[in-house]
């Protein structure tokens, strides 16, 4: 796929995302639009109505005197209007476009969506909560954006890795673009990771063979804690149905990062479904013996990963305490709330670092990650002069530690 094609796909996804958010805003706020929808469905002025926006699977419930509700399944006995299943009605299509592209509706939709794409802003907890309320309407296009961005970020990285340590204005711009793309991928995956998304995510994961893919690997391999948070939340959303595939990936792993990815997915799902703890621990103990039967330079690190994973599943309070110790020394906490995961330090923190106890940061962080709400996963804290954007030199160091193994300082403390 050429870069222009990838860019166009992403632009199309963004336009559709904004349109879906704008539809929700208009359906909630615009009484004239509500009545136009009721009229198209043949429903009385105050009658309840289920509306399915174009290209969506979920429904909006319009009910006089009640807040707009978003439903994945339509209850029986209520009139329905599935806009894209109706006989073509040019007037209705025009009215829908007019409603969602009203200047004030479009402006509000853009205010909600823009922070997803701007690493200098980061969406606030309130903005994420509002978008998550509409997740059933927007999650499929959010995940489609994430999928297209996976291909696009590979193209950006390939160009950056050609010459890794020759700073130039063009390279700085490219590094910022790379970071913005990763930032947006994390936000989009968050929107597509609600509990209600589990059935379609699980069905999708079961529809093909996992060769070079897991729900988490694309973000975990970038080795920042913030993207690990988004990846782990995604694993939880995919649910217990994918544990067999994660275990198969772990058994086939030939690189520490692949083992780390599978362990993060398995432990996150195990923590969310406590009934899996015993069977997962048993599987991990067996696989540890199998994978470490041949000594290699990486075997000690892989063993420590397995040990951390088992401890985290069996005694999550121990891992949570160790992570809290790390959190305590993660910089100035005066501007952080109790629910934040390392604040802005999460942007820089390498989840594959080993603590002095031998535990792996990304694995001991999982109890708190799994417990926190989706809206609390974004790093927050005091804005710098650049907002929440890292400097190009910092982005370059993160890129190097993830993709140029011999360049990492303190390589004995991280996975290579």
C-alpha positions in Angstrom: 0.0 0.0 0.0 1.4 3.4 -0.9 1.6 6.2 1.6 -1.0 8.4 -0.2 -3.5 5.5 -0.1 -2.9 5.0 3.6 -3.3 8.7 4.3 -6.6 8.8 2.3 -8.0 5.8 4.3 -7.2 7.5 7.5 -8.8 10.8 6.3 -11.9 8.9 5.3 -12.1 7.3 8.7 -11.7 10.6 10.5 -14.5 12.1 8.4 -16.8 9.3 9.3 -15.9 9.4 13.0 -16.7 13.1 13.1 -20.0 12.5 11.2 -21.1 9.8 13.7 -20.3 12.0 16.7 -22.1 14.9 15.1 -25.1 12.7 14.4 -25.3 11.8 18.1 -25.0 15.4 19.1 -27.7 16.5 16.7 -30.0 13.6 17.7 -29.6 14.6 21.4 -29.9 18.4 21.1 -31.9 19.3 18.0 -35.6 19.0 18.6 -36.4 19.8 14.9 -34.1 16.9 13.8 -35.8 14.6 16.3 -39.2 15.4 14.9 -37.9 14.9 11.3 -36.7 11.4 12.3 -40.1 10.7 13.9 -41.9 11.9 10.8 -39.7 9.7 8.6 -40.6 6.7 10.8 -44.3 7.5 11.0 -44.1 8.1 14.7 -46.2 10.6 16.7 -44.6 13.8 18.0 -43.8 12.5 21.4 -43.6 8.8 20.5 -40.4 6.8 21.4 -38.2 5.9 18.5 -35.1 3.8 17.9 -32.8 5.3 15.3 -29.9 3.6 13.7 -27.5 6.1 12.0 -26.1 5.2 8.6 -23.4 2.4 8.5 -23.9 1.7 12.2 -24.9 -1.4 14.2 -26.2 0.3 17.4 -29.3 2.3 18.0 -30.2 5.7 19.6 -33.3 5.8 21.7 -35.4 9.0 21.4 -37.9 9.3 24.1 -39.7 12.5 25.0 -38.5 14.0 28.3 -35.6 11.4 28.6 -31.9 11.7 27.8 -30.7 10.1 24.6 -29.8 6.5 25.1 -27.3 4.4 23.1 -28.3 0.7 22.8 -26.4 -2.2 21.2 -29.6 -4.1 20.7 -33.0 -2.8 19.8 -35.8 -3.8 22.3 -39.0 -5.1 20.9 -42.2 -3.1 20.7 -40.6 0.2 19.8 -40.7 1.8 16.3 -37.4 1.7 14.5 -35.8 3.8 11.8 -32.7 2.2 10.2 -31.7 5.1 8.0 -29.6 3.2 5.5 -32.3 0.4 5.1 -35.1 2.7 4.1 -36.1 3.3 0.5 -34.0 6.2 -0.8 -35.4 9.5 0.5 -33.5 12.4 -0.9 -35.2 14.8 1.5 -34.4 12.8 4.6 -30.7 12.3 3.4 -30.5 16.1 2.9 -32.0 16.8 6.3 -29.6 14.4 8.0 -26.6 16.1 6.4 -28.0 19.5 7.3 -28.5 18.5 10.9 -25.0 17.0 11.5 -23.1 19.7 9.6 -24.7 22.7 11.4 -21.8 24.9 12.3 -22.4 24.6 16.1 -22.9 20.8 15.9 -19.8 20.3 13.7 -17.7 22.5 16.0 -18.7 20.6 19.1 -17.9 17.2 17.4 -14.5 18.6 16.4 -13.9 19.8 19.9 -14.4 16.2 21.2 -12.5 14.5 18.4 -9.5 16.7 17.8 -7.7 15.8 21.1 -7.7 12.2 19.9 -5.3 13.3 17.1 -3.3 16.0 18.9 -0.5 14.8 21.2 -0.1 18.3 22.5 -3.6 18.2 24.0 -4.6 14.6 25.1 -8.3 14.2 25.6 -9.5 15.0 29.1 -11.3 12.4 31.2 -14.6 14.2 30.5 -14.0 14.1 26.8 -13.2 10.4 26.8 -16.2 9.6 29.0 -18.5 11.4 26.5 -17.0 9.6 23.5 -17.3 6.3 25.4 -21.0 6.9 26.0 -21.3 6.8 22.2 -18.9 3.9 21.8 -21.5 1.5 20.2 -21.9 4.1 17.4 -18.3 5.0 16.8 -16.2 2.0 18.0 -16.1 0.2 14.6 -14.8 3.2 12.7 -12.3 3.8 15.6 -11.0 0.3 15.3 -10.9 0.6 11.5 -8.8 3.8 11.9 -6.5 1.8 14.3 -6.1 -0.9 11.7 -5.2 1.5 8.9 -2.9 3.4 11.2 -1.0 0.2 12.0 0.1 0.0 8.3 0.7 3.7 8.1 2.9 3.8 11.2 5.1 1.0 9.8 5.7 3.3 6.7 6.7 6.2 9.0 9.0 4.1 11.1 10.8 2.5 8.1 11.8 6.0 6.8 12.9 7.1 10.3 15.1 4.0 10.8 17.1 4.6 7.6 19.3 7.2 9.4 18.7 7.1 13.2 21.1 9.6 14.6 21.4 12.5 12.2 19.1 15.3 13.4 17.6 17.6 10.9 14.4 19.7 10.7 12.8 17.2 8.4 13.6 14.4 10.8 12.2 16.3 13.7 8.9 16.8 11.8 8.8 13.1 10.9 9.4 12.1 14.6 6.6 14.3 15.7 4.3 12.8 13.1 5.3 9.3 14.2 4.5 10.1 17.8 1.2 11.7 16.9 0.2 8.6 15.0 1.0 6.3 17.9 -0.8 8.7 20.3 -4.0 8.5 18.1 -3.8 4.8 17.8 -3.8 4.5 21.6 -6.9 6.7 21.8 -8.8 4.9 19.1 -8.1 1.6 20.6 -9.4 2.9 24.0 -12.7 3.9 22.3 -13.0 0.4 20.9 -12.3 -1.3 24.2 -15.5 -1.1 26.1 -16.9 -4.2 27.7 -19.8 -4.2 25.2 -17.4 -4.4 22.3 -16.2 -7.8 23.5 -18.5 -10.0 21.3 -17.6 -8.5 18.0 -13.9 -8.2 18.9 -13.8 -11.8 20.0 -15.5 -12.9 16.8 -13.1 -10.9 14.7 -10.1 -12.4 16.5 -11.5 -15.9 15.9 -11.9 -15.3 12.2 -8.3 -15.6 11.2 -5.0 -17.3 12.2 -2.8 -15.2 14.4 0.5 -15.1 12.6 2.2 -11.8 13.2 -0.8 -10.3 15.0 -2.3 -10.1 18.5 -4.7 -7.5 19.9 -1.8 -5.9 21.8 1.5 -6.4 19.9 1.3 -3.3 17.7 1.3 -1.0 20.7 3.4 -3.0 23.1 6.3 -3.2 20.8 6.7 0.6 20.9 7.7 0.2 24.6 5.9 3.0 26.4 3.8 2.5 29.4 1.0 4.7 28.1 0.6 2.5 25.0 0.8 -0.6 27.2 -2.2 0.7 29.1 -4.2 1.0 25.9 -3.1 -2.4 24.7 -3.9 -4.2 28.0 -7.4 -2.6 28.1 -7.9 -3.9 24.5 -6.9 -7.4 25.6 -9.5 -7.3 28.4 -12.1 -6.2 25.9 -11.3 -9.1 23.5 -12.0 -11.3 26.6 -11.3 -14.8 27.8 -12.2 -16.3 24.4 -8.7 -15.3 23.1 -6.7 -16.9 25.9 -6.1 -20.0 23.8 -4.6 -18.0 21.0 -2.4 -16.0 23.3 -1.2 -19.2 24.9 -0.4 -20.6 21.4 1.5 -17.4 20.5 3.5 -17.7 23.8 4.4 -21.4 23.0 5.7 -20.3 19.6 7.5 -17.3 20.8 11.1 -16.9 19.6 11.8 -13.4 20.9 11.4 -11.9 24.4 9.1 -9.1 23.2 6.7 -11.7 21.7 6.7 -13.5 25.1 6.2 -10.2 26.9 3.2 -9.3 24.6 1.5 -12.7 25.2 2.1 -12.5 28.9 0.6 -9.0 29.1 -2.5 -10.1 27.2 -2.9 -13.3 29.3 -2.4 -11.6 32.7 -4.7 -8.7 31.8 -7.5 -11.0 30.8 -6.8 -13.3 33.9 -7.0 -10.3 36.2 -10.3 -9.3 34.7 -11.7 -12.9 34.9 -10.5 -14.3 38.3 -12.0 -17.7 37.4 -9.2 -18.1 34.9 -6.4 -17.7 37.4 -5.7 -21.3 38.3 -5.7 -22.6 34.8 -3.6 -19.7 33.4 -1.0 -20.2 36.2 -0.8 -23.9 35.4 -0.4 -23.2 31.7 2.3 -20.6 32.3 4.3 -22.9 34.6 4.2 -25.6 32.0 5.2 -23.2 29.2 8.0 -21.7 31.2 9.7 -25.1 31.5 9.1 -25.8 27.8 10.5 -22.4 26.6 13.5 -22.3 29.0 14.6 -25.9 28.3 17.5 -24.5 26.2 19.7 -21.9 27.8 20.1 -18.7 25.8 21.3 -15.1 26.5 17.6 -14.1 26.9 16.4 -17.0 29.0 17.0 -15.3 32.4 14.9 -12.3 31.3 12.2 -14.6 30.0 12.1 -16.5 33.3 11.7 -13.2 35.2 8.8 -12.3 32.9 7.1 -15.6 33.6 7.7 -15.3 37.3 6.3 -11.7 37.4 3.2 -12.9 35.4 2.5 -15.8 37.8 3.0 -13.6 40.9 0.7 -10.9 39.4 -2.0 -13.5 38.7 -1.8 -15.2 42.1 -1.1 -12.2 44.3 -2.1 -9.0 42.4 -1.8 -7.0 45.6 2.0 -7.7 45.7 2.4 -6.4 42.1 0.3 -3.4 42.8 2.4 -2.6 45.9 5.6 -2.8 43.8 4.1 -0.7 41.1 3.0 1.9 43.7 6.6 2.1 44.9 7.7 2.9 41.4 4.8 5.4 41.0 5.9 7.2 44.3 9.2 8.2 42.8 8.0 9.0 39.2 8.4 12.7 39.5 6.4 15.6 40.8 2.9 14.4 41.8 1.4 17.7 42.9 -0.7 17.9 39.7 -1.8 14.3 39.5 -5.1 12.7 40.6 -5.3 9.5 42.5 -6.4 7.5 39.5 -3.6 8.5 37.1 -1.1 5.9 36.0 2.3 7.6 36.5 1.0 10.8 35.0 3.1 12.1 32.2 5.9 9.7 33.1 3.8 7.0 31.4 4.7 8.6 28.1 8.4 7.9 28.6 8.4 4.9 30.9 9.6 1.6 29.3 7.3 -1.2 30.3 10.0 -3.8 29.7 12.3 -2.3 32.4 13.1 -4.7 35.3 12.7 -3.5 38.9 15.3 -4.3 41.5 13.0 -7.1 42.6 13.3 -8.7 39.2 9.8 -7.8 38.3 8.9 -6.3 34.9 7.2 -2.9 35.0 4.6 -3.5 32.4 3.4 -6.7 34.2 3.3 -5.3 37.8 1.4 -2.3 36.4 -1.5 -4.6 35.2 -3.5 -4.8 38.4 -3.9 -1.1 38.5 -4.4 -0.9 34.7 -7.2 -3.5 34.8 -8.9 -1.9 37.8 -8.9 1.6 36.4 -11.7 3.0 34.2 -11.1 3.4 30.4 -11.3 7.2 30.8 -8.5 7.1 33.4 -5.9 5.4 31.2 -4.7 8.6 29.4 -1.6 10.2 31.0 -2.6 13.4 32.6 -0.7 16.0 34.5 0.7 19.5 34.3 1.1 20.7 30.7 4.6 21.7 29.6 5.4 24.4 27.1 4.8 21.8 24.4 1.5 20.7 25.9 1.8 16.9 26.2 4.0 16.4 23.2 7.5 15.0 23.8 10.5 16.7 22.2 11.8 15.1 19.0 15.0 13.9 20.8 12.9 12.1 23.4 10.8 10.5 20.7 14.0 9.4 18.9 15.3 7.7 22.1 12.0 5.8 22.5 12.2 4.8 18.9 15.8 3.6 19.3 15.1 1.5 22.4 12.2 -0.2 20.7 13.7 -0.7 17.2 17.5 -0.5 17.5 18.3 -2.9 20.3 22.0 -2.3 20.6 21.4 1.4 21.2 19.5 1.1 24.5 21.4 2.2 27.6 21.1 -0.2 30.5 20.3 -3.0 28.2 20.5 -5.5 31.1 17.4 -4.0 32.5 15.2 -4.2 29.4 14.1 -6.7 26.8 16.0 -6.6 23.5 
